[in-house]
Amino acid sequence: MNQTLDKLRRLERLVQENPSVDEVLELTIDKMLQREINKLNLQINNFSDQIKYWEDNYKIDSQLFLKRFEAGQMGDEVDFIEWAATLEMKAKSEKYISTLLGV
């Protein structure tokens, strides 16, 4: 990861020092961002499918489940732990997309 950050910092310096950045570089960066967004959207779709399964199976929506789970009212079944973790991973993936979109 440190190598990736170093490379990004070098690219940032290049763009700062040379405002007339090559069009190919800009297109490449756009494609890289879109690739990451697509990967995250796929993960979110997978998370959503699993969340829907639990909501249908336990007849409770995720917001109410999470409220009860965090209050210790749901118990410690493996499904509940995985459900809570999946909700967290989905939220993080959505946050990452916002970051990539610059929102």
N, CA, C and O atoms as CSV, one atom per row, in Angstrom:
chain,resi,resn,atom,element,x,y,z
A,1,MET,N,N,0.819,-1.186,0.000
A,1,MET,CA,C,0.000,0.000,0.000
A,1,MET,C,C,0.867,1.256,0.000
A,1,MET,O,O,0.526,2.242,-0.654
A,2,ASN,N,N,1.974,1.230,0.721
A,2,ASN,CA,C,2.860,2.394,0.762
A,2,ASN,C,C,3.409,2.718,-0.619
A,2,ASN,O,O,3.569,3.887,-0.971
A,3,GLN,N,N,3.698,1.681,-1.401
A,3,GLN,CA,C,4.199,1.902,-2.759
A,3,GLN,C,C,3.133,2.578,-3.616
A,3,GLN,O,O,3.443,3.465,-4.411
A,4,THR,N,N,1.896,2.166,-3.458
A,4,THR,CA,C,0.801,2.764,-4.216
A,4,THR,C,C,0.637,4.230,-3.851
A,4,THR,O,O,0.479,5.081,-4.726
A,5,LEU,N,N,0.676,4.523,-2.553
A,5,LEU,CA,C,0.558,5.922,-2.115
A,5,LEU,C,C,1.713,6.762,-2.644
A,5,LEU,O,O,1.519,7.911,-3.041
A,6,ASP,N,N,2.901,6.196,-2.651
A,6,ASP,CA,C,4.063,6.911,-3.181
A,6,ASP,C,C,3.857,7.232,-4.662
A,6,ASP,O,O,4.142,8.345,-5.104
A,7,LYS,N,N,3.373,6.278,-5.409
A,7,LYS,CA,C,3.136,6.499,-6.842
A,7,LYS,C,C,2.069,7.562,-7.059
A,7,LYS,O,O,2.196,8.407,-7.946
A,8,LEU,N,N,1.023,7.518,-6.249
A,8,LEU,CA,C,-0.028,8.530,-6.379
A,8,LEU,C,C,0.495,9.929,-6.047
A,8,LEU,O,O,0.122,10.910,-6.691
A,9,ARG,N,N,1.342,10.005,-5.056
A,9,ARG,CA,C,1.926,11.304,-4.694
A,9,ARG,C,C,2.819,11.845,-5.819
A,9,ARG,O,O,2.839,13.046,-6.089
A,10,ARG,N,N,3.554,10.936,-6.467
A,10,ARG,CA,C,4.378,11.365,-7.598
A,10,ARG,C,C,3.513,11.871,-8.746
A,10,ARG,O,O,3.843,12.872,-9.382
A,11,LEU,N,N,2.415,11.186,-9.006
A,11,LEU,CA,C,1.487,11.654,-10.041
A,11,LEU,C,C,0.887,13.005,-9.674
A,11,LEU,O,O,0.728,13.883,-10.523
A,12,GLU,N,N,0.557,13.153,-8.398
A,12,GLU,CA,C,0.011,14.427,-7.934
A,12,GLU,C,C,1.019,15.560,-8.163
A,12,GLU,O,O,0.651,16.634,-8.638
A,13,ARG,N,N,2.275,15.321,-7.827
A,13,ARG,CA,C,3.311,16.344,-8.048
A,13,ARG,C,C,3.448,16.675,-9.530
A,13,ARG,O,O,3.603,17.837,-9.906
A,14,LEU,N,N,3.390,15.641,-10.364
A,14,LEU,CA,C,3.483,15.860,-11.806
A,14,LEU,C,C,2.356,16.767,-12.293
A,14,LEU,O,O,2.586,17.700,-13.063
A,15,VAL,N,N,1.146,16.486,-11.840
A,15,VAL,CA,C,-0.005,17.283,-12.266
A,15,VAL,C,C,0.107,18.714,-11.736
A,15,VAL,O,O,-0.251,19.662,-12.435
A,16,GLN,N,N,0.599,18.873,-10.511
A,16,GLN,CA,C,0.763,20.210,-9.950
A,16,GLN,C,C,1.821,21.007,-10.707
A,16,GLN,O,O,1.653,22.203,-10.949
A,17,GLU,N,N,2.896,20.346,-11.073
A,17,GLU,CA,C,4.002,21.021,-11.749
A,17,GLU,C,C,3.750,21.213,-13.242
A,17,GLU,O,O,4.316,22.119,-13.855
A,18,ASN,N,N,2.916,20.378,-13.823
A,18,ASN,CA,C,2.663,20.425,-15.255
A,18,ASN,C,C,1.153,20.358,-15.505
A,18,ASN,O,O,0.599,19.277,-15.703
A,19,PRO,N,N,0.496,21.513,-15.493
A,19,PRO,CA,C,-0.964,21.542,-15.637
A,19,PRO,C,C,-1.476,20.974,-16.966
A,19,PRO,O,O,-2.645,20.600,-17.065
A,20,SER,N,N,-0.623,20.909,-17.976
A,20,SER,CA,C,-1.075,20.366,-19.261
A,20,SER,C,C,-0.830,18.857,-19.294
A,20,SER,O,O,-0.004,18.355,-20.057
A,21,VAL,N,N,-1.578,18.152,-18.441
A,21,VAL,CA,C,-1.422,16.708,-18.299
A,21,VAL,C,C,-1.884,16.021,-19.572
A,21,VAL,O,O,-2.853,16.436,-20.208
A,22,ASP,N,N,-1.190,14.990,-19.922
A,22,ASP,CA,C,-1.505,14.186,-21.090
A,22,ASP,C,C,-2.934,13.642,-20.978
A,22,ASP,O,O,-3.354,13.183,-19.916
A,23,GLU,N,N,-3.660,13.700,-22.075
A,23,GLU,CA,C,-5.045,13.215,-22.097
A,23,GLU,C,C,-5.129,11.730,-21.774
A,23,GLU,O,O,-6.091,11.286,-21.147
A,24,VAL,N,N,-4.146,10.971,-22.189
A,24,VAL,CA,C,-4.126,9.536,-21.915
A,24,VAL,C,C,-4.043,9.283,-20.408
A,24,VAL,O,O,-4.694,8.375,-19.889
A,25,LEU,N,N,-3.251,10.077,-19.719
A,25,LEU,CA,C,-3.140,9.930,-18.268
A,25,LEU,C,C,-4.493,10.192,-17.617
A,25,LEU,O,O,-4.917,9.441,-16.739
A,26,GLU,N,N,-5.157,11.230,-18.036
A,26,GLU,CA,C,-6.459,11.562,-17.457
A,26,GLU,C,C,-7.485,10.455,-17.739
A,26,GLU,O,O,-8.250,10.075,-16.853
A,27,LEU,N,N,-7.498,9.951,-18.953
A,27,LEU,CA,C,-8.414,8.858,-19.288
A,27,LEU,C,C,-8.098,7.599,-18.480
A,27,LEU,O,O,-9.004,6.890,-18.042
A,28,THR,N,N,-6.828,7.332,-18.290
A,28,THR,CA,C,-6.412,6.169,-17.511
A,28,THR,C,C,-6.884,6.291,-16.064
A,28,THR,O,O,-7.375,5.323,-15.483
A,29,ILE,N,N,-6.737,7.456,-15.498
A,29,ILE,CA,C,-7.177,7.684,-14.116
A,29,ILE,C,C,-8.689,7.519,-14.026
A,29,ILE,O,O,-9.191,6.899,-13.089
A,30,ASP,N,N,-9.420,8.073,-14.999
A,30,ASP,CA,C,-10.877,7.918,-15.018
A,30,ASP,C,C,-11.268,6.439,-15.064
A,30,ASP,O,O,-12.174,6.007,-14.351
A,31,LYS,N,N,-10.582,5.673,-15.902
A,31,LYS,CA,C,-10.886,4.246,-16.019
A,31,LYS,C,C,-10.565,3.505,-14.727
A,31,LYS,O,O,-11.304,2.606,-14.328
A,32,MET,N,N,-9.481,3.872,-14.080
A,32,MET,CA,C,-9.118,3.237,-12.815
A,32,MET,C,C,-10.173,3.518,-11.746
A,32,MET,O,O,-10.565,2.623,-10.998
A,33,LEU,N,N,-10.622,4.759,-11.683
A,33,LEU,CA,C,-11.653,5.118,-10.713
A,33,LEU,C,C,-12.940,4.349,-10.993
A,33,LEU,O,O,-13.569,3.819,-10.076
A,34,GLN,N,N,-13.328,4.292,-12.270
A,34,GLN,CA,C,-14.553,3.587,-12.628
A,34,GLN,C,C,-14.441,2.092,-12.328
A,34,GLN,O,O,-15.411,1.463,-11.907
A,35,ARG,N,N,-13.273,1.539,-12.545
A,35,ARG,CA,C,-13.041,0.113,-12.242
A,35,ARG,C,C,-13.261,-0.158,-10.756
A,35,ARG,O,O,-13.906,-1.138,-10.384
A,36,GLU,N,N,-12.725,0.705,-9.923
A,36,GLU,CA,C,-12.902,0.535,-8.477
A,36,GLU,C,C,-14.362,0.710,-8.075
A,36,GLU,O,O,-14.868,-0.023,-7.226
A,37,ILE,N,N,-15.037,1.680,-8.684
A,37,ILE,CA,C,-16.461,1.894,-8.400
A,37,ILE,C,C,-17.266,0.665,-8.800
A,37,ILE,O,O,-18.154,0.237,-8.063
A,38,ASN,N,N,-16.961,0.097,-9.960
A,38,ASN,CA,C,-17.664,-1.103,-10.415
A,38,ASN,C,C,-17.455,-2.274,-9.456
A,38,ASN,O,O,-18.397,-3.003,-9.147
A,39,LYS,N,N,-16.218,-2.451,-8.988
A,39,LYS,CA,C,-15.927,-3.516,-8.022
A,39,LYS,C,C,-16.728,-3.318,-6.738
A,39,LYS,O,O,-17.303,-4.263,-6.196
A,40,LEU,N,N,-16.755,-2.081,-6.266
A,40,LEU,CA,C,-17.489,-1.788,-5.037
A,40,LEU,C,C,-18.988,-1.997,-5.229
A,40,LEU,O,O,-19.659,-2.515,-4.337
A,41,ASN,N,N,-19.516,-1.601,-6.379
A,41,ASN,CA,C,-20.946,-1.812,-6.646
A,41,ASN,C,C,-21.287,-3.295,-6.668
A,41,ASN,O,O,-22.351,-3.694,-6.194
A,42,LEU,N,N,-20.406,-4.102,-7.206
A,42,LEU,CA,C,-20.625,-5.545,-7.206
A,42,LEU,C,C,-20.655,-6.083,-5.770
A,42,LEU,O,O,-21.508,-6.897,-5.417
A,43,GLN,N,N,-19.715,-5.616,-4.957
A,43,GLN,CA,C,-19.713,-6.021,-3.548
A,43,GLN,C,C,-21.003,-5.593,-2.854
A,43,GLN,O,O,-21.597,-6.364,-2.100
A,44,ILE,N,N,-21.430,-4.357,-3.114
A,44,ILE,CA,C,-22.655,-3.844,-2.489
A,44,ILE,C,C,-23.852,-4.691,-2.905
A,44,ILE,O,O,-24.714,-4.995,-2.081
A,45,ASN,N,N,-23.910,-5.068,-4.168
A,45,ASN,CA,C,-25.008,-5.919,-4.628
A,45,ASN,C,C,-24.996,-7.267,-3.909
A,45,ASN,O,O,-26.047,-7.772,-3.515
A,46,ASN,N,N,-23.808,-7.848,-3.740
A,46,ASN,CA,C,-23.697,-9.118,-3.012
A,46,ASN,C,C,-24.114,-8.957,-1.556
A,46,ASN,O,O,-24.830,-9.796,-1.009
A,47,PHE,N,N,-23.660,-7.872,-0.934
A,47,PHE,CA,C,-24.060,-7.593,0.452
A,47,PHE,C,C,-25.576,-7.427,0.539
A,47,PHE,O,O,-26.213,-7.956,1.449
A,48,SER,N,N,-26.145,-6.694,-0.407
A,48,SER,CA,C,-27.598,-6.444,-0.403
A,48,SER,C,C,-28.385,-7.732,-0.537
A,48,SER,O,O,-29.407,-7.906,0.127
A,49,ASP,N,N,-27.921,-8.642,-1.391
A,49,ASP,CA,C,-28.592,-9.940,-1.538
A,49,ASP,C,C,-28.581,-10.710,-0.228
A,49,ASP,O,O,-29.591,-11.290,0.172
A,50,GLN,N,N,-27.432,-10.710,0.435
A,50,GLN,CA,C,-27.334,-11.435,1.708
A,50,GLN,C,C,-28.203,-10.769,2.766
A,50,GLN,O,O,-28.863,-11.457,3.545
A,51,ILE,N,N,-28.210,-9.453,2.804
A,51,ILE,CA,C,-29.028,-8.715,3.782
A,51,ILE,C,C,-30.513,-9.002,3.553
A,51,ILE,O,O,-31.263,-9.208,4.506
A,52,LYS,N,N,-30.930,-9.014,2.293
A,52,LYS,CA,C,-32.330,-9.314,1.976
A,52,LYS,C,C,-32.702,-10.717,2.440
A,52,LYS,O,O,-33.803,-10.936,2.947
A,53,TYR,N,N,-31.790,-11.658,2.269
A,53,TYR,CA,C,-32.036,-13.020,2.743
A,53,TYR,C,C,-32.343,-13.014,4.243
A,53,TYR,O,O,-33.320,-13.617,4.688
A,54,TRP,N,N,-31.488,-12.320,5.024
A,54,TRP,CA,C,-31.707,-12.288,6.469
A,54,TRP,C,C,-32.993,-11.550,6.827
A,54,TRP,O,O,-33.734,-11.982,7.709
A,55,GLU,N,N,-33.260,-10.434,6.142
A,55,GLU,CA,C,-34.497,-9.698,6.417
A,55,GLU,C,C,-35.716,-10.576,6.155
A,55,GLU,O,O,-36.654,-10.593,6.952
A,56,ASP,N,N,-35.705,-11.303,5.041
A,56,ASP,CA,C,-36.828,-12.191,4.708
A,56,ASP,C,C,-36.914,-13.363,5.679
A,56,ASP,O,O,-38.004,-13.746,6.106
A,57,ASN,N,N,-35.772,-13.922,6.022
A,57,ASN,CA,C,-35.737,-15.088,6.894
A,57,ASN,C,C,-36.191,-14.761,8.317
A,57,ASN,O,O,-36.911,-15.544,8.936
A,58,TYR,N,N,-35.769,-13.602,8.837
A,58,TYR,CA,C,-36.087,-13.238,10.216
A,58,TYR,C,C,-37.240,-12.241,10.322
A,58,TYR,O,O,-37.612,-11.831,11.422
A,59,LYS,N,N,-37.806,-11.851,9.170
A,59,LYS,CA,C,-38.988,-10.964,9.129
A,59,LYS,C,C,-38.775,-9.665,9.903
A,59,LYS,O,O,-39.627,-9.236,10.682
A,60,ILE,N,N,-37.606,-9.047,9.664
A,60,ILE,CA,C,-37.278,-7.779,10.319
A,60,ILE,C,C,-36.364,-6.993,9.383
A,60,ILE,O,O,-35.472,-7.564,8.755
A,61,ASP,N,N,-36.589,-5.682,9.290
A,61,ASP,CA,C,-35.696,-4.901,8.425
A,61,ASP,C,C,-34.378,-4.624,9.138
A,61,ASP,O,O,-34.289,-4.698,10.364
A,62,SER,N,N,-33.383,-4.311,8.365
A,62,SER,CA,C,-32.021,-4.208,8.893
A,62,SER,C,C,-31.837,-3.084,9.893
A,62,SER,O,O,-31.064,-3.220,10.841
A,63,GLN,N,N,-32.534,-1.980,9.697
A,63,GLN,CA,C,-32.369,-0.872,10.648
A,63,GLN,C,C,-32.855,-1.264,12.033
A,63,GLN,O,O,-32.192,-1.001,13.036
A,64,LEU,N,N,-34.031,-1.900,12.075
A,64,LEU,CA,C,-34.566,-2.349,13.363
A,64,LEU,C,C,-33.694,-3.464,13.940
A,64,LEU,O,O,-33.425,-3.492,15.141
A,65,PHE,N,N,-33.252,-4.386,13.069
A,65,PHE,CA,C,-32.358,-5.445,13.531
A,65,PHE,C,C,-31.115,-4.857,14.188
A,65,PHE,O,O,-30.749,-5.242,15.299
A,66,LEU,N,N,-30.464,-3.915,13.489
A,66,LEU,CA,C,-29.210,-3.357,13.994
A,66,LEU,C,C,-29.425,-2.629,15.318
A,66,LEU,O,O,-28.601,-2.722,16.228
A,67,LYS,N,N,-30.532,-1.907,15.419
A,67,LYS,CA,C,-30.841,-1.212,16.669
A,67,LYS,C,C,-30.968,-2.217,17.818
A,67,LYS,O,O,-30.415,-2.017,18.900
A,68,ARG,N,N,-31.706,-3.299,17.561
A,68,ARG,CA,C,-31.880,-4.325,18.593
A,68,ARG,C,C,-30.585,-5.090,18.860
A,68,ARG,O,O,-30.272,-5.410,20.007
A,69,PHE,N,N,-29.839,-5.379,17.806
A,69,PHE,CA,C,-28.572,-6.107,17.960
A,69,PHE,C,C,-27.596,-5.312,18.814
A,69,PHE,O,O,-26.971,-5.854,19.726
A,70,GLU,N,N,-27.470,-4.017,18.513
A,70,GLU,CA,C,-26.546,-3.165,19.270
A,70,GLU,C,C,-26.993,-2.984,20.710
A,70,GLU,O,O,-26.173,-2.724,21.591
A,71,ALA,N,N,-28.306,-3.122,20.955
A,71,ALA,CA,C,-28.820,-3.026,22.327
A,71,ALA,C,C,-28.736,-4.368,23.061
A,71,ALA,O,O,-29.122,-4.464,24.226
A,72,GLY,N,N,-28.234,-5.395,22.385
A,72,GLY,CA,C,-28.091,-6.707,23.011
A,72,GLY,C,C,-29.392,-7.493,23.080
A,72,GLY,O,O,-29.511,-8.429,23.870
A,73,GLN,N,N,-30.368,-7.118,22.259
A,73,GLN,CA,C,-31.679,-7.762,22.324
A,73,GLN,C,C,-31.850,-8.911,21.325
A,73,GLN,O,O,-32.893,-9.565,21.322
A,74,MET,N,N,-30.855,-9.167,20.484
A,74,MET,CA,C,-30.993,-10.180,19.432
A,74,MET,C,C,-30.240,-11.469,19.734
A,74,MET,O,O,-30.439,-12.468,19.042
A,75,GLY,N,N,-29.414,-11.473,20.709
A,75,GLY,CA,C,-28.621,-12.663,20.990
A,75,GLY,C,C,-27.339,-12.655,20.165
A,75,GLY,O,O,-27.016,-11.670,19.500
A,76,ASP,N,N,-26.618,-13.767,20.222
A,76,ASP,CA,C,-25.313,-13.811,19.556
A,76,ASP,C,C,-25.220,-14.954,18.546
A,76,ASP,O,O,-24.168,-15.573,18.386
A,77,GLU,N,N,-26.343,-15.226,17.864
A,77,GLU,CA,C,-26.324,-16.231,16.809
A,77,GLU,C,C,-25.345,-15.807,15.708
A,77,GLU,O,O,-25.134,-14.618,15.471
A,78,VAL,N,N,-24.766,-16.783,15.058
A,78,VAL,CA,C,-23.799,-16.501,13.991
A,78,VAL,C,C,-24.435,-15.632,12.906
A,78,VAL,O,O,-23.807,-14.695,12.413
A,79,ASP,N,N,-25.692,-15.943,12.529
A,79,ASP,CA,C,-26.365,-15.138,11.510
A,79,ASP,C,C,-26.411,-13.664,11.904
A,79,ASP,O,O,-26.192,-12.789,11.067
A,80,PHE,N,N,-26.690,-13.392,13.157
A,80,PHE,CA,C,-26.815,-12.010,13.600
A,80,PHE,C,C,-25.474,-11.288,13.554
A,80,PHE,O,O,-25.399,-10.119,13.174
A,81,ILE,N,N,-24.442,-11.980,13.935
A,81,ILE,CA,C,-23.099,-11.385,13.888
A,81,ILE,C,C,-22.705,-11.113,12.438
A,81,ILE,O,O,-22.175,-10.049,12.120
A,82,GLU,N,N,-22.969,-12.085,11.562
A,82,GLU,CA,C,-22.660,-11.902,10.136
A,82,GLU,C,C,-23.525,-10.802,9.521
A,82,GLU,O,O,-23.044,-10.026,8.696
A,83,TRP,N,N,-24.776,-10.731,9.908
A,83,TRP,CA,C,-25.689,-9.707,9.398
A,83,TRP,C,C,-25.170,-8.319,9.764
A,83,TRP,O,O,-25.093,-7.433,8.912
A,84,ALA,N,N,-24.820,-8.136,11.017
A,84,ALA,CA,C,-24.301,-6.842,11.467
A,84,ALA,C,C,-22.998,-6.493,10.735
A,84,ALA,O,O,-22.800,-5.351,10.321
A,85,ALA,N,N,-22.119,-7.480,10.580
A,85,ALA,CA,C,-20.855,-7.240,9.882
A,85,ALA,C,C,-21.095,-6.906,8.412
A,85,ALA,O,O,-20.414,-6.047,7.850
A,86,THR,N,N,-22.051,-7.574,7.794
A,86,THR,CA,C,-22.360,-7.307,6.390
A,86,THR,C,C,-22.927,-5.905,6.215
A,86,THR,O,O,-22.600,-5.219,5.246
A,87,LEU,N,N,-23.763,-5.482,7.135
A,87,LEU,CA,C,-24.282,-4.106,7.087
A,87,LEU,C,C,-23.142,-3.088,7.183
A,87,LEU,O,O,-23.135,-2.074,6.485
A,88,GLU,N,N,-22.187,-3.378,8.058
A,88,GLU,CA,C,-21.038,-2.484,8.218
A,88,GLU,C,C,-20.180,-2.451,6.948
A,88,GLU,O,O,-19.752,-1.383,6.511
A,89,MET,N,N,-19.937,-3.615,6.368
A,89,MET,CA,C,-19.127,-3.667,5.140
A,89,MET,C,C,-19.831,-2.965,3.983
A,89,MET,O,O,-19.186,-2.305,3.169
A,90,LYS,N,N,-21.136,-3.105,3.912
A,90,LYS,CA,C,-21.902,-2.420,2.858
A,90,LYS,C,C,-21.793,-0.909,3.027
A,90,LYS,O,O,-21.581,-0.184,2.055
A,91,ALA,N,N,-21.938,-0.439,4.258
A,91,ALA,CA,C,-21.835,1.003,4.525
A,91,ALA,C,C,-20.443,1.530,4.170
A,91,ALA,O,O,-20.315,2.615,3.604
A,92,LYS,N,N,-19.411,0.767,4.498
A,92,LYS,CA,C,-18.046,1.184,4.155
A,92,LYS,C,C,-17.853,1.233,2.649
A,92,LYS,O,O,-17.231,2.163,2.135
A,93,SER,N,N,-18.375,0.251,1.939
A,93,SER,CA,C,-18.255,0.236,0.479
A,93,SER,C,C,-18.968,1.438,-0.136
A,93,SER,O,O,-18.467,2.041,-1.085
A,94,GLU,N,N,-20.124,1.782,0.400
A,94,GLU,CA,C,-20.854,2.961,-0.089
A,94,GLU,C,C,-20.067,4.237,0.188
A,94,GLU,O,O,-20.055,5.156,-0.632
A,95,LYS,N,N,-19.417,4.290,1.334
A,95,LYS,CA,C,-18.575,5.443,1.669
A,95,LYS,C,C,-17.396,5.544,0.703
A,95,LYS,O,O,-17.054,6.636,0.251
A,96,TYR,N,N,-16.775,4.403,0.385
A,96,TYR,CA,C,-15.649,4.399,-0.548
A,96,TYR,C,C,-16.078,4.909,-1.924
A,96,TYR,O,O,-15.337,5.640,-2.581
A,97,ILE,N,N,-17.274,4.520,-2.352
A,97,ILE,CA,C,-17.766,5.010,-3.651
A,97,ILE,C,C,-17.919,6.519,-3.611
A,97,ILE,O,O,-17.537,7.207,-4.558
A,98,SER,N,N,-18.469,7.035,-2.538
A,98,SER,CA,C,-18.615,8.496,-2.403
A,98,SER,C,C,-17.267,9.183,-2.478
A,98,SER,O,O,-17.132,10.238,-3.097
A,99,THR,N,N,-16.271,8.583,-1.845
A,99,THR,CA,C,-14.924,9.136,-1.881
A,99,THR,C,C,-14.391,9.153,-3.305
A,99,THR,O,O,-13.826,10.152,-3.751
A,100,LEU,N,N,-14.573,8.049,-4.017
A,100,LEU,CA,C,-14.075,7.956,-5.401
A,100,LEU,C,C,-14.797,8.932,-6.328
A,100,LEU,O,O,-14.213,9.445,-7.283
A,101,LEU,N,N,-16.071,9.181,-6.036
A,101,LEU,CA,C,-16.849,10.125,-6.848
A,101,LEU,C,C,-16.596,11.575,-6.460
A,101,LEU,O,O,-17.025,12.498,-7.153
A,102,GLY,N,N,-15.899,11.766,-5.350
A,102,GLY,CA,C,-15.607,13.125,-4.889
A,102,GLY,C,C,-16.800,13.808,-4.255
A,102,GLY,O,O,-16.917,15.033,-4.267
A,103,VAL,N,N,-17.685,12.992,-3.700
A,103,VAL,CA,C,-18.908,13.534,-3.067
A,103,VAL,C,C,-18.677,13.733,-1.591
A,103,VAL,O,O,-19.578,14.178,-0.880
